[in-house]
Amino acid sequence: MKTLTHCRNRFSETFMFHFGGHGSWARLTAQGAVKLNGRVMGKDEEAHLETGDILKVGRQEWVIGEEE
């Protein structure tokens, strides 16, 4: 399992994320806002995810954990 380490809100309904140790961005189309710890991310904003952060994309929510 790879740890989710970075996220980027590129467009209003597209959420991109990056896994540690992997060089490319993956894309997830979401309906609704991208929130990190309850705060809506702005367009083209990037964030480094820490353990325990709560990421919500549309109706889906993840808690960032340690690499297993």
C-alpha positions in Angstrom: 0.0 0.0 0.0 1.3 3.4 -0.9 0.8 6.5 1.2 -1.1 9.4 -0.2 1.2 12.4 0.2 0.1 15.3 -1.9 -3.1 16.5 -3.4 -4.0 19.2 -5.9 -7.3 20.7 -6.8 -6.8 21.5 -10.4 -10.3 22.3 -11.6 -13.7 22.8 -9.9 -14.7 19.1 -10.3 -11.3 17.4 -10.8 -9.2 16.3 -7.9 -5.6 15.1 -8.5 -3.4 13.2 -6.0 0.1 11.9 -5.8 1.4 8.8 -4.1 4.7 8.8 -2.4 7.5 7.2 -4.5 5.5 7.5 -7.7 6.2 10.2 -10.2 2.9 10.9 -11.9 -0.4 12.5 -10.8 -3.5 10.4 -10.7 -6.8 11.9 -11.4 -10.2 11.5 -9.7 -13.3 13.2 -11.0 -15.4 14.4 -8.1 -18.8 15.9 -7.8 -18.6 18.7 -5.3 -15.9 20.6 -3.5 -12.5 19.2 -2.4 -12.0 19.8 1.3 -8.9 19.3 3.4 -9.6 19.3 7.2 -12.9 21.0 6.6 -11.4 23.8 4.4 -12.3 24.1 0.7 -9.2 24.0 -1.5 -8.9 26.7 -4.1 -8.3 26.1 -7.8 -4.7 24.9 -8.5 -4.0 24.8 -4.8 -1.5 22.1 -3.7 -1.2 20.6 -0.2 1.0 18.1 1.6 -1.0 15.6 3.4 0.0 14.6 7.0 -1.1 11.6 8.9 -4.5 12.2 10.4 -5.6 14.7 7.8 -9.2 14.4 6.6 -9.7 14.7 2.9 -13.2 14.9 1.5 -13.9 14.9 -2.2 -17.6 15.2 -3.0 -19.3 12.6 -0.9 -16.2 10.5 -0.3 -13.9 11.0 2.7 -10.5 9.6 3.5 -8.3 9.8 6.6 -4.7 9.9 5.7 -2.7 7.1 7.4 0.8 5.7 7.6 2.2 3.4 5.0 1.6 -0.2 5.9 
